[in-house]
């Protein structure tokens, strides 16, 4: 039986022929979208969208679930406020409920929206925290899972996004990491972690490490060191050196109890032996301070030098700082270490390398536009 609002809008409705998107899984929810129609009603464009939601855990009766849209008309963006279906009755695990509603634009459009992004939202109880997950992008007649994006993004970002759209292994890991860190895209950690979580479930080990990192630092999700350790440990078991280093970092920082530098050092040592730059860097600092291992200044500098050679800009900076405190020969070595750190992207190393006389490490002044002088007017013969 059609909903009343669909009957009322039938005369101006344009059907959208699009299948449901593949389910997104996050926070115990499985969500898939399906656009139904769009059209004009009383001078405003609307979009009718459905979302099928299947919880893995029981949903309390006080949970509100809804949809919202952000649509672009030319260069102008109009946001529709989230429309909640209030007070769902309790939903059992595995039971699917469908949300189906029109989303009206706040202001009239000159024509059909060029690009719209839909998000499912839910919150527990009155005044509860609202969560937003699972997106669908509609660009003209094209419907695809994922976030809408700018047409003028870099080719590198576009390649990563296309890799994700076609299901290439690792493609969604790269674009998820970009949204998590704001690398070449507008930062959106919540969207980034949702992509990474799906990739981790699909067997992408790097994604599991990155989800652990976001859970550790609270990027896009609430900080949860216990869950972070689980994701790090899983990645480590699958052969990820970064995952193993993540477990060591939690122990070193005492995220799960008292700091345990000895346990951390035991993990960092074989990782460093196998060429993991960050592990050599941290192990060098621990050896320099005598935390968890016996203090050994010469051994610490050897570890920092190894980390620097492996590409750790922070290790190059730390090594250069130690070398600069020595004799003249040491200061010459420090300049070399700082230059390596600058090449690895360590900004503080660039500043010190520049001050030590390396002009290539100094900030480059913007080129002044070339002044074009007017030509002399030709004189008549």
N, C-alpha and C positions, 0 to 999 in steps of 0.2 A: 504494500500500500504506500503510494508516494506521500512524502511529508507535505503538510499544508503550504509551507513556504515554497516548495518546489512547484506545486500547482499554481500558486499565485504568480510565479515568475516564468511560467512555461512559455509565454508569448515572446520573451526576449532572451530565452536561454540558447546558448550554443553548447552542444555536447563536446566534451573533451575525450577523445578516444585514446585512453592511456591505461595500461595494465597497472596493477599494484606494484609498488617498488618492493625490492627484496627487503625482508625484515631487518631492522636495526635492533641490536640487543644492547641494553645498558641499564644499570641499576635494577636488574631483575625484571626488566620490561622487554617485550618483543613488540616492535611497532612497525607497521607498514602503512604507506600513504596511497591514496588513489584520488586524483582530481576527478570531479564529476562533470562540472559545467562552469561556464562563466557567461556573464551577460550584463545588461544595463537595466537598472530599476530606479525610477524616480531621479534620474540624473546622476546616479552614482553606479560605478561598476562594482560587481560583486563576483566572488569566486566560491563555488561550492566544492568542498573537499571532504573526503572521508578518511578516517584513520582507524585501522584495526589494532587494538591493543590487547596483548596477552601477557598477564603477569606470571612470573615464576613463583612469587609468594602471594599470599592472600592480600587483597586490597581492602582496607578498612572502609566502612560505610561513609566516613567523613572525608574521604579523599576526593578532591575536585580534579577533573581532567578536562583539558580543552585544547584548542588550536589557535594559532595566530598567524598572520601573514604580513610580510613586508614586500611592497610592490613598487616598481620603478616605472615611471612614465616619462620617457626622455631622460632628462637629467634630474628630475624631481622625484623624491622618494616619499611615499605615503605609508604610514604604519597603521595597521588595524590593531586595536587593543585585543588582548587575549580574550577569547570567548570560552568560558568555563561551563561544563556541565556539572551542576552542583550536586553534591551528596549522592554519589553513586551508592547503590546497594553493594554489599560486600561481594567481591569477585574472587572466585576460587582459582588456585593455580591451574594454568592450562585452559581456562575459560576465556574466550575472546569476546570483547565488547567493541562495537563499532560506534565511533563518533562521526556524525554527518551533519554539517552545518554550513550556512553561507557566511562568508567573511566580507563585510562591506568596507570599501575604502573611505577614509575620513573626508576626502575632498574629491570633487568630480575630476575624472580624467578626460583628456582630449580624445582619447580613443582607448582601445583595449590595452591593459597593462602589458608592457614589453617584457617584463621579467618579474616573477614573484617567487618568494621563498616562504615555505610553510614549516612551522615547528609545532610539535606536540608538547604540551606542558602539563604538569600536574603538581599538586601541593596537598599536603596532609593537614586537615583541620583548618579552623579559622585562624588566619594570620600565620599559617605554617610556611616553611621555606618552599619557594617555587623552584622547580627544576625544569629545564628545557632540553630536549634531546630529539634527535632524528629529524632530518631536514629533507625537503624535496624542492628542486628548482624547476620552475616552469618558464621557459623562454620561447615566446610565441607558441607554436604547436609542439615544441619539443619538451618532454617531461623526463627528468632524470633524477636519480637519487643524489644527494649531496648538496653542498652550499652553492648559492649563486656567487659569481665572481666577476671581477672587472674585466672589461675587454682589453684594457691597456696593460695587463700584467706582463711580466717578463716571459721570454720564450722558455726559460728554464722552469719557471713555475707552471706554465701551460703544459709542458711535457710531463711534469709530475702529475698534474691533474688528469691529463688524458690517459696516462698509465693507470691511474686509479679508476677512471670511468670504464675502461675496457677490461678491468679485472686482472691487470698484469701483476704478478707477485711482487710485493714491495712497493708498488705505486702508491697505494693508500697510506703506507707507512711514511713515505716521504712527505706527502701533502699533509698528513696528520701532524707530523713533527713541525712543519712550517706554521700551521695554525697555532700550535702550542707555543711556539717561540716568537711568532710574528715575523718570520723570515720570508720576506718578499710578499707577504699578504697582511691584511688587517688582522691583528691578534684575536683569536677566538679559542682560548684553551678548552672550553667545554666541548666545542665541536671537534677540536683536535683529539681530545681523549676518547671521544665516542668512536672516531675512525680507528684509532690505535687499538682500542679494546676489541673491535670487530676483527682486526688483523691478527691480534694475539690469539683470539679464539680460532682463527683460521690457520694457525701454525706458524705465523711470522714471529720468530724469536726476538728480533730487534724491537718489534712493537711491544712485546711483553716487558722488555727492559724499560722502554719509554713510558709505559703505563705506570710502572713502579716508580720512576722518576717523578711523574706528575702527582702520584699519590703521596710521595715523600714530601714534596714541596707545596702541595695544595694548589696545583694549577688546573683549573677547570673542575676540580672535585674537592671535597673536604679532605684535609690532611689525614692520612691514616698510615702510620708507620708499619703496623702489623700487616696490612694488605700490601704495602710497598715491598716488604720483605718477601712475601709470598710470590709476588711477580718477579722480583729480582732473583730469588732462588730458583724459580722455574726456568727463567732465561739462562741462569748459570748452569743448571743441569742439562740444558740443551746445547751447551757449548759457547755461550756468550760471555766473553771476558768482561764486558761492561756490566752484565748482570752480576757476576761474581764480585766485581769491585763495588757494586751497589750494596751488596750484603755486607762487605767489609766497612763501607762508609757508615752504614747504620750502626754497626758495632762501635766504630771509632767515636761517633758523635753521641752515643748513648741514647738513641731514639727509642729503644725498647727497654731501657733500664739504665744501669750504670755504664759509663764509657768503658770499653774494653779494648784498649790499643793493642794488647798482646794478641787477642783473637784476630783483630784487623790485620796486624802485621803478618800473621800466619797465612792469611788469604792473599795479601798483596805480594808476598815474596815470590811464589811461583808465577803469578801473573806478570810481574816485572821480568822474571827470567824468560818468559815467552814473548816479551816485547810490547807489553801494555804500558803506554807512556804515563797515563795518570797514576797507575800503581807504583811505577818507579819514582814519580814525583812525590807522592804521599809517603812512600817508604823512606825516601831520602830525608824528608822533614822529620819523620819519626826517629830515624837514626841520628840525625843532628841533635835532637832534643833528648834522646834516650828514653822515649816513650814506647813501651811494649817491646823494645829491643835494646841491646847494649849500645851506649853512646859511642859513636865513632865518627869524628869529624871528617877524616879523609875518606872513609867509606861512604858517608853521606854525600860528599861532593861528587864522588864517582857515580852514585845513583842519580843525582840531579843532572850530571853531565849526560848520562845515558837517556834520561827522560827528555832532556833538551834535544838530543840527537834524534829521538823518536818523534819529535814534533810537539812537545809540551811547552807552550810559550811561557806559562807560569814558572816552570822549572828553569828555563833559560833566565828569566828575570831573577829568581832566587839565587841561582848560581852566579850570575853577574854581580849581584849585590855583595855576595861573599868575596868574590875575586877583587872587587874594587876597593875593599878594605885592606888589601895586602900591598906588597911593594909595587914599584912601577910596572914590572912585568905582569903582575896580577891585574893592574888596571887596563893593560892592553888586552889581556884575555877577557876581562869584563866587557869591553867594547864589542868583542866578537860574540860573546854570549847574548848581550842585549840585542845585537843586530839579528841573531837567529830568532830571538823571542819576538822581535818586531815582524819578521817574515812569517812567524806562526800566528800573527794576529793579536799579540799581547800589547795593548795600547801603552801601558806604562813602560814597556821595553822600548817602544819606539821613541818615547820622550827622552829616555836616558841614552839611547843610541844616538839620537840627534844631538843632545848636549855633549856627547863624547866626540862629536865631529863628523858623524856620518850623515851627509846631506840627504841621502836617499831615504833615510828614516824620518826626516822632518816633514811636517804637514806641507802639502803642495798648495801654494797660493793659486786661487782661480785665475785663469788666463783672462787678461783684459781684452775686450773686443778690439779688433784692429780698426784704427781710425782711417777712414777713406777720405782723402782730401778731394775737394771738387776740382775738376780739371779746368785749366785755363781756357777761357773762351777764345775761339779762333778769331783772328783779326782778318778783316776783309782785305784782299790784295789791293 
